[in-house]
Amino acid sequence: MIAQKRLVQVTLDIECYDDLNVEDMDWKELLELEGDEKVYSKVKEYDPFF
């Protein structure tokens, strides 16, 4: 069987305390990706008063 790559998008809305530093998380390690598998992340801070 030949493994084929696919591209998926997952959206997470995280409500957390200030001590969770999502900007510096190693998402590749967290998701246990291997070899030439890749993850691209973008962190956006929501303004609750906007």
PDB file of N, CA, C, O and CB in Angstrom:
ATOM      1  N   MET A   1       0.844  -1.181   0.000  1.00  0.00           N
ATOM      2  CA  MET A   1       0.000   0.000   0.000  1.00  0.00           C
ATOM      3  C   MET A   1       0.887   1.240   0.000  1.00  0.00           C
ATOM      4  O   MET A   1       1.841   1.324   0.773  1.00  0.00           O
ATOM      5  CB  MET A   1      -0.959   0.000   1.220  1.00  0.00           C
ATOM      6  N   ILE A   2       0.577   2.191  -0.855  1.00  0.00           N
ATOM      7  CA  ILE A   2       1.344   3.421  -0.954  1.00  0.00           C
ATOM      8  C   ILE A   2       0.624   4.515  -0.176  1.00  0.00           C
ATOM      9  O   ILE A   2      -0.541   4.814  -0.440  1.00  0.00           O
ATOM     10  CB  ILE A   2       1.549   3.834  -2.435  1.00  0.00           C
ATOM     11  N   ALA A   3       1.327   5.107   0.784  1.00  0.00           N
ATOM     12  CA  ALA A   3       0.747   6.194   1.582  1.00  0.00           C
ATOM     13  C   ALA A   3       0.733   7.471   0.755  1.00  0.00           C
ATOM     14  O   ALA A   3       1.704   7.788   0.068  1.00  0.00           O
ATOM     15  CB  ALA A   3       1.544   6.408   2.907  1.00  0.00           C
ATOM     16  N   GLN A   4      -0.364   8.193   0.824  1.00  0.00           N
ATOM     17  CA  GLN A   4      -0.470   9.454   0.120  1.00  0.00           C
ATOM     18  C   GLN A   4      -0.745  10.562   1.114  1.00  0.00           C
ATOM     19  O   GLN A   4      -1.462  10.371   2.096  1.00  0.00           O
ATOM     20  CB  GLN A   4      -1.566   9.398  -0.950  1.00  0.00           C
ATOM     21  N   LYS A   5      -0.166  11.726   0.847  1.00  0.00           N
ATOM     22  CA  LYS A   5      -0.399  12.867   1.726  1.00  0.00           C
ATOM     23  C   LYS A   5      -1.741  13.508   1.398  1.00  0.00           C
ATOM     24  O   LYS A   5      -2.262  13.373   0.291  1.00  0.00           O
ATOM     25  CB  LYS A   5       0.740  13.901   1.597  1.00  0.00           C
ATOM     26  N   ARG A   6      -2.280  14.202   2.378  1.00  0.00           N
ATOM     27  CA  ARG A   6      -3.472  15.000   2.181  1.00  0.00           C
ATOM     28  C   ARG A   6      -3.306  16.294   2.962  1.00  0.00           C
ATOM     29  O   ARG A   6      -2.520  16.355   3.907  1.00  0.00           O
ATOM     30  CB  ARG A   6      -4.749  14.231   2.623  1.00  0.00           C
ATOM     31  N   LEU A   7      -4.029  17.312   2.579  1.00  0.00           N
ATOM     32  CA  LEU A   7      -3.967  18.600   3.253  1.00  0.00           C
ATOM     33  C   LEU A   7      -5.293  18.816   3.957  1.00  0.00           C
ATOM     34  O   LEU A   7      -6.347  18.785   3.321  1.00  0.00           O
ATOM     35  CB  LEU A   7      -3.658  19.761   2.252  1.00  0.00           C
ATOM     36  N   VAL A   8      -5.249  19.035   5.271  1.00  0.00           N
ATOM     37  CA  VAL A   8      -6.458  19.269   6.058  1.00  0.00           C
ATOM     38  C   VAL A   8      -6.297  20.554   6.845  1.00  0.00           C
ATOM     39  O   VAL A   8      -5.180  20.955   7.172  1.00  0.00           O
ATOM     40  CB  VAL A   8      -6.749  18.078   7.006  1.00  0.00           C
ATOM     41  N   GLN A   9      -7.409  21.196   7.148  1.00  0.00           N
ATOM     42  CA  GLN A   9      -7.393  22.403   7.963  1.00  0.00           C
ATOM     43  C   GLN A   9      -8.249  22.143   9.190  1.00  0.00           C
ATOM     44  O   GLN A   9      -9.387  21.685   9.087  1.00  0.00           O
ATOM     45  CB  GLN A   9      -7.907  23.647   7.163  1.00  0.00           C
ATOM     46  N   VAL A  10      -7.682  22.444  10.360  1.00  0.00           N
ATOM     47  CA  VAL A  10      -8.372  22.273  11.635  1.00  0.00           C
ATOM     48  C   VAL A  10      -8.364  23.619  12.340  1.00  0.00           C
ATOM     49  O   VAL A  10      -7.312  24.248  12.459  1.00  0.00           O
ATOM     50  CB  VAL A  10      -7.698  21.157  12.519  1.00  0.00           C
ATOM     51  N   THR A  11      -9.511  24.064  12.804  1.00  0.00           N
ATOM     52  CA  THR A  11      -9.606  25.325  13.516  1.00  0.00           C
ATOM     53  C   THR A  11      -9.851  25.044  14.996  1.00  0.00           C
ATOM     54  O   THR A  11     -10.777  24.316  15.354  1.00  0.00           O
ATOM     55  CB  THR A  11     -10.732  26.214  12.924  1.00  0.00           C
ATOM     56  N   LEU A  12      -9.021  25.620  15.843  1.00  0.00           N
ATOM     57  CA  LEU A  12      -9.178  25.488  17.285  1.00  0.00           C
ATOM     58  C   LEU A  12      -9.474  26.859  17.867  1.00  0.00           C
ATOM     59  O   LEU A  12      -8.748  27.813  17.590  1.00  0.00           O
ATOM     60  CB  LEU A  12      -7.911  24.866  17.936  1.00  0.00           C
ATOM     61  N   ASP A  13     -10.497  26.973  18.648  1.00  0.00           N
ATOM     62  CA  ASP A  13     -10.750  28.174  19.436  1.00  0.00           C
ATOM     63  C   ASP A  13     -10.425  27.810  20.876  1.00  0.00           C
ATOM     64  O   ASP A  13     -11.131  27.010  21.490  1.00  0.00           O
ATOM     65  CB  ASP A  13     -12.244  28.691  19.278  1.00  0.00           C
ATOM     66  N   ILE A  14      -9.375  28.383  21.410  1.00  0.00           N
ATOM     67  CA  ILE A  14      -8.884  28.018  22.738  1.00  0.00           C
ATOM     68  C   ILE A  14      -9.141  29.164  23.699  1.00  0.00           C
ATOM     69  O   ILE A  14      -8.676  30.283  23.485  1.00  0.00           O
ATOM     70  CB  ILE A  14      -7.373  27.665  22.700  1.00  0.00           C
ATOM     71  N   GLU A  15      -9.877  28.879  24.748  1.00  0.00           N
ATOM     72  CA  GLU A  15     -10.066  29.840  25.828  1.00  0.00           C
ATOM     73  C   GLU A  15      -9.164  29.389  26.960  1.00  0.00           C
ATOM     74  O   GLU A  15      -9.396  28.344  27.568  1.00  0.00           O
ATOM     75  CB  GLU A  15     -11.579  29.937  26.285  1.00  0.00           C
ATOM     76  N   CYS A  16      -8.131  30.177  27.246  1.00  0.00           N
ATOM     77  CA  CYS A  16      -7.123  29.726  28.198  1.00  0.00           C
ATOM     78  C   CYS A  16      -6.593  30.906  29.005  1.00  0.00           C
ATOM     79  O   CYS A  16      -6.840  32.068  28.681  1.00  0.00           O
ATOM     80  CB  CYS A  16      -5.970  29.011  27.470  1.00  0.00           C
ATOM     81  N   TYR A  17      -5.866  30.580  30.052  1.00  0.00           N
ATOM     82  CA  TYR A  17      -5.215  31.594  30.865  1.00  0.00           C
ATOM     83  C   TYR A  17      -3.951  32.096  30.173  1.00  0.00           C
ATOM     84  O   TYR A  17      -3.448  31.456  29.249  1.00  0.00           O
ATOM     85  CB  TYR A  17      -4.882  31.038  32.258  1.00  0.00           C
ATOM     86  N   ASP A  18      -3.449  33.225  30.616  1.00  0.00           N
ATOM     87  CA  ASP A  18      -2.284  33.864  30.005  1.00  0.00           C
ATOM     88  C   ASP A  18      -1.023  33.003  30.017  1.00  0.00           C
ATOM     89  O   ASP A  18      -0.120  33.234  29.213  1.00  0.00           O
ATOM     90  CB  ASP A  18      -2.001  35.150  30.705  1.00  0.00           C
ATOM     91  N   ASP A  19      -0.942  32.025  30.902  1.00  0.00           N
ATOM     92  CA  ASP A  19       0.290  31.240  31.005  1.00  0.00           C
ATOM     93  C   ASP A  19       0.429  30.168  29.923  1.00  0.00           C
ATOM     94  O   ASP A  19       1.474  29.523  29.836  1.00  0.00           O
ATOM     95  CB  ASP A  19       0.355  30.589  32.354  1.00  0.00           C
ATOM     96  N   LEU A  20      -0.603  29.962  29.098  1.00  0.00           N
ATOM     97  CA  LEU A  20      -0.494  29.024  27.974  1.00  0.00           C
ATOM     98  C   LEU A  20       0.073  29.782  26.786  1.00  0.00           C
ATOM     99  O   LEU A  20      -0.579  30.675  26.245  1.00  0.00           O
ATOM    100  CB  LEU A  20      -1.884  28.377  27.620  1.00  0.00           C
ATOM    101  N   ASN A  21       1.275  29.431  26.383  1.00  0.00           N
ATOM    102  CA  ASN A  21       1.983  30.154  25.334  1.00  0.00           C
ATOM    103  C   ASN A  21       1.828  29.410  24.003  1.00  0.00           C
ATOM    104  O   ASN A  21       2.733  28.691  23.581  1.00  0.00           O
ATOM    105  CB  ASN A  21       3.485  30.322  25.699  1.00  0.00           C
ATOM    106  N   VAL A  22       0.685  29.584  23.351  1.00  0.00           N
ATOM    107  CA  VAL A  22       0.415  28.854  22.106  1.00  0.00           C
ATOM    108  C   VAL A  22       1.301  29.317  20.951  1.00  0.00           C
ATOM    109  O   VAL A  22       1.510  28.565  20.000  1.00  0.00           O
ATOM    110  CB  VAL A  22      -1.044  29.013  21.719  1.00  0.00           C
ATOM    111  N   GLU A  23       1.825  30.541  21.019  1.00  0.00           N
ATOM    112  CA  GLU A  23       2.695  31.036  19.959  1.00  0.00           C
ATOM    113  C   GLU A  23       3.993  30.235  19.855  1.00  0.00           C
ATOM    114  O   GLU A  23       4.558  30.120  18.767  1.00  0.00           O
ATOM    115  CB  GLU A  23       3.012  32.498  20.193  1.00  0.00           C
ATOM    116  N   ASP A  24       4.464  29.692  20.952  1.00  0.00           N
ATOM    117  CA  ASP A  24       5.730  28.960  20.955  1.00  0.00           C
ATOM    118  C   ASP A  24       5.564  27.445  21.021  1.00  0.00           C
ATOM    119  O   ASP A  24       6.546  26.733  21.226  1.00  0.00           O
ATOM    120  CB  ASP A  24       6.566  29.413  22.109  1.00  0.00           C
ATOM    121  N   MET A  25       4.365  26.945  20.855  1.00  0.00           N
ATOM    122  CA  MET A  25       4.150  25.490  20.896  1.00  0.00           C
ATOM    123  C   MET A  25       4.762  24.833  19.661  1.00  0.00           C
ATOM    124  O   MET A  25       4.695  25.379  18.559  1.00  0.00           O
ATOM    125  CB  MET A  25       2.635  25.160  20.987  1.00  0.00           C
ATOM    126  N   ASP A  26       5.349  23.673  19.852  1.00  0.00           N
ATOM    127  CA  ASP A  26       5.890  22.896  18.739  1.00  0.00           C
ATOM    128  C   ASP A  26       4.768  21.993  18.225  1.00  0.00           C
ATOM    129  O   ASP A  26       4.618  20.857  18.674  1.00  0.00           O
ATOM    130  CB  ASP A  26       7.158  22.052  19.179  1.00  0.00           C
ATOM    131  N   TRP A  27       3.990  22.508  17.286  1.00  0.00           N
ATOM    132  CA  TRP A  27       2.799  21.792  16.809  1.00  0.00           C
ATOM    133  C   TRP A  27       3.164  20.494  16.102  1.00  0.00           C
ATOM    134  O   TRP A  27       2.409  19.525  16.178  1.00  0.00           O
ATOM    135  CB  TRP A  27       1.991  22.680  15.867  1.00  0.00           C
ATOM    136  N   LYS A  28       4.297  20.451  15.420  1.00  0.00           N
ATOM    137  CA  LYS A  28       4.718  19.216  14.748  1.00  0.00           C
ATOM    138  C   LYS A  28       4.947  18.106  15.770  1.00  0.00           C
ATOM    139  O   LYS A  28       4.528  16.967  15.564  1.00  0.00           O
ATOM    140  CB  LYS A  28       6.003  19.455  13.922  1.00  0.00           C
ATOM    141  N   GLU A  29       5.612  18.444  16.864  1.00  0.00           N
ATOM    142  CA  GLU A  29       5.852  17.459  17.921  1.00  0.00           C
ATOM    143  C   GLU A  29       4.549  17.098  18.638  1.00  0.00           C
ATOM    144  O   GLU A  29       4.293  15.928  18.922  1.00  0.00           O
ATOM    145  CB  GLU A  29       6.882  17.997  18.932  1.00  0.00           C
ATOM    146  N   LEU A  30       3.739  18.100  18.923  1.00  0.00           N
ATOM    147  CA  LEU A  30       2.474  17.868  19.618  1.00  0.00           C
ATOM    148  C   LEU A  30       1.555  16.937  18.825  1.00  0.00           C
ATOM    149  O   LEU A  30       0.872  16.089  19.400  1.00  0.00           O
ATOM    150  CB  LEU A  30       1.769  19.197  19.878  1.00  0.00           C
ATOM    151  N   LEU A  31       1.545  17.106  17.499  1.00  0.00           N
ATOM    152  CA  LEU A  31       0.695  16.277  16.630  1.00  0.00           C
ATOM    153  C   LEU A  31       1.369  14.979  16.207  1.00  0.00           C
ATOM    154  O   LEU A  31       0.782  14.170  15.489  1.00  0.00           O
ATOM    155  CB  LEU A  31       0.302  17.060  15.397  1.00  0.00           C
ATOM    156  N   GLU A  32       2.605  14.786  16.657  1.00  0.00           N
ATOM    157  CA  GLU A  32       3.389  13.590  16.365  1.00  0.00           C
ATOM    158  C   GLU A  32       3.547  13.367  14.864  1.00  0.00           C
ATOM    159  O   GLU A  32       3.402  12.246  14.377  1.00  0.00           O
ATOM    160  CB  GLU A  32       2.742  12.372  17.002  1.00  0.00           C
ATOM    161  N   LEU A  33       3.847  14.455  14.128  1.00  0.00           N
ATOM    162  CA  LEU A  33       4.098  14.340  12.702  1.00  0.00           C
ATOM    163  C   LEU A  33       5.499  13.794  12.491  1.00  0.00           C
ATOM    164  O   LEU A  33       6.385  13.998  13.321  1.00  0.00           O
ATOM    165  CB  LEU A  33       3.923  15.702  11.993  1.00  0.00           C
ATOM    166  N   GLU A  34       5.695  13.105  11.384  1.00  0.00           N
ATOM    167  CA  GLU A  34       6.973  12.453  11.129  1.00  0.00           C
ATOM    168  C   GLU A  34       7.508  12.821   9.757  1.00  0.00           C
ATOM    169  O   GLU A  34       6.754  13.238   8.878  1.00  0.00           O
ATOM    170  CB  GLU A  34       6.834  10.940  11.250  1.00  0.00           C
ATOM    171  N   GLY A  35       8.812  12.665   9.578  1.00  0.00           N
ATOM    172  CA  GLY A  35       9.445  12.830   8.277  1.00  0.00           C
ATOM    173  C   GLY A  35       9.122  14.147   7.607  1.00  0.00           C
ATOM    174  O   GLY A  35       9.357  15.218   8.166  1.00  0.00           O
ATOM    175  N   ASP A  36       8.575  14.058   6.392  1.00  0.00           N
ATOM    176  CA  ASP A  36       8.292  15.273   5.638  1.00  0.00           C
ATOM    177  C   ASP A  36       6.861  15.772   5.827  1.00  0.00           C
ATOM    178  O   ASP A  36       6.383  16.587   5.038  1.00  0.00           O
ATOM    179  CB  ASP A  36       8.551  15.033   4.176  1.00  0.00           C
ATOM    180  N   GLU A  37       6.171  15.291   6.867  1.00  0.00           N
ATOM    181  CA  GLU A  37       4.862  15.845   7.211  1.00  0.00           C
ATOM    182  C   GLU A  37       5.089  17.224   7.822  1.00  0.00           C
ATOM    183  O   GLU A  37       6.060  17.430   8.549  1.00  0.00           O
ATOM    184  CB  GLU A  37       4.073  14.903   8.200  1.00  0.00           C
ATOM    185  N   LYS A  38       4.198  18.165   7.529  1.00  0.00           N
ATOM    186  CA  LYS A  38       4.391  19.539   7.985  1.00  0.00           C
ATOM    187  C   LYS A  38       3.116  20.082   8.591  1.00  0.00           C
ATOM    188  O   LYS A  38       2.018  19.605   8.304  1.00  0.00           O
ATOM    189  CB  LYS A  38       4.848  20.432   6.835  1.00  0.00           C
ATOM    190  N   VAL A  39       3.278  21.087   9.434  1.00  0.00           N
ATOM    191  CA  VAL A  39       2.139  21.817   9.977  1.00  0.00           C
ATOM    192  C   VAL A  39       2.460  23.304   9.892  1.00  0.00           C
ATOM    193  O   VAL A  39       3.581  23.728  10.176  1.00  0.00           O
ATOM    194  CB  VAL A  39       1.824  21.382  11.456  1.00  0.00           C
ATOM    195  N   TYR A  40       1.466  24.086   9.498  1.00  0.00           N
ATOM    196  CA  TYR A  40       1.590  25.541   9.445  1.00  0.00           C
ATOM    197  C   TYR A  40       0.582  26.102  10.433  1.00  0.00           C
ATOM    198  O   TYR A  40      -0.585  25.712  10.422  1.00  0.00           O
ATOM    199  CB  TYR A  40       1.349  26.106   7.986  1.00  0.00           C
ATOM    200  N   SER A  41       1.021  27.003  11.276  1.00  0.00           N
ATOM    201  CA  SER A  41       0.113  27.533  12.290  1.00  0.00           C
ATOM    202  C   SER A  41       0.072  29.048  12.236  1.00  0.00           C
ATOM    203  O   SER A  41       1.057  29.703  11.893  1.00  0.00           O
ATOM    204  CB  SER A  41       0.531  27.067  13.685  1.00  0.00           C
ATOM    205  N   LYS A  42      -1.071  29.583  12.577  1.00  0.00           N
ATOM    206  CA  LYS A  42      -1.261  31.026  12.662  1.00  0.00           C
ATOM    207  C   LYS A  42      -2.061  31.268  13.935  1.00  0.00           C
ATOM    208  O   LYS A  42      -3.133  30.691  14.117  1.00  0.00           O
ATOM    209  CB  LYS A  42      -1.995  31.613  11.376  1.00  0.00           C
ATOM    210  N   VAL A  43      -1.547  32.113  14.808  1.00  0.00           N
ATOM    211  CA  VAL A  43      -2.219  32.410  16.072  1.00  0.00           C
ATOM    212  C   VAL A  43      -2.775  33.820  15.985  1.00  0.00           C
ATOM    213  O   VAL A  43      -2.061  34.765  15.651  1.00  0.00           O
ATOM    214  CB  VAL A  43      -1.247  32.260  17.292  1.00  0.00           C
ATOM    215  N   LYS A  44      -4.053  33.949  16.290  1.00  0.00           N
ATOM    216  CA  LYS A  44      -4.725  35.254  16.249  1.00  0.00           C
ATOM    217  C   LYS A  44      -5.370  35.493  17.595  1.00  0.00           C
ATOM    218  O   LYS A  44      -6.128  34.661  18.094  1.00  0.00           O
ATOM    219  CB  LYS A  44      -5.789  35.323  15.102  1.00  0.00           C
ATOM    220  N   GLU A  45      -5.066  36.623  18.170  1.00  0.00           N
ATOM    221  CA  GLU A  45      -5.653  37.008  19.469  1.00  0.00           C
ATOM    222  C   GLU A  45      -6.988  37.706  19.203  1.00  0.00           C
ATOM    223  O   GLU A  45      -7.049  38.661  18.429  1.00  0.00           O
ATOM    224  CB  GLU A  45      -4.676  37.952  20.291  1.00  0.00           C
ATOM    225  N   TYR A  46      -8.036  37.235  19.833  1.00  0.00           N
ATOM    226  CA  TYR A  46      -9.343  37.861  19.710  1.00  0.00           C
ATOM    227  C   TYR A  46      -9.490  38.988  20.715  1.00  0.00           C
ATOM    228  O   TYR A  46      -9.056  38.867  21.861  1.00  0.00           O
ATOM    229  CB  TYR A  46     -10.454  36.831  19.902  1.00  0.00           C
ATOM    230  N   ASP A  47     -10.089  40.065  20.294  1.00  0.00           N
ATOM    231  CA  ASP A  47     -10.381  41.181  21.178  1.00  0.00           C
ATOM    232  C   ASP A  47     -11.824  41.048  21.661  1.00  0.00           C
ATOM    233  O   ASP A  47     -12.753  41.234  20.875  1.00  0.00           O
ATOM    234  CB  ASP A  47     -10.150  42.548  20.458  1.00  0.00           C
ATOM    235  N   PRO A  48     -12.026  40.729  22.935  1.00  0.00           N
ATOM    236  CA  PRO A  48     -13.398  40.514  23.421  1.00  0.00           C
ATOM    237  C   PRO A  48     -14.237  41.777  23.412  1.00  0.00           C
ATOM    238  O   PRO A  48     -15.456  41.700  23.563  1.00  0.00           O
ATOM    239  CB  PRO A  48     -13.367  39.954  24.817  1.00  0.00           C
ATOM    240  N   PHE A  49     -13.621  42.936  23.241  1.00  0.00           N
ATOM    241  CA  PHE A  49     -14.365  44.198  23.272  1.00  0.00           C
ATOM    242  C   PHE A  49     -14.595  44.763  21.879  1.00  0.00           C
ATOM    243  O   PHE A  49     -15.066  45.892  21.735  1.00  0.00           O
ATOM    244  CB  PHE A  49     -13.628  45.218  24.120  1.00  0.00           C
ATOM    245  N   PHE A  50     -14.265  43.981  20.844  1.00  0.00           N
ATOM    246  CA  PHE A  50     -14.439  44.471  19.483  1.00  0.00           C
ATOM    247  C   PHE A  50     -15.659  43.876  18.860  1.00  0.00           C
ATOM    248  O   PHE A  50     -15.971  44.173  17.707  1.00  0.00           O
ATOM    249  CB  PHE A  50     -13.230  44.166  18.638  1.00  0.00           C
TER     250      PHE A  50
END
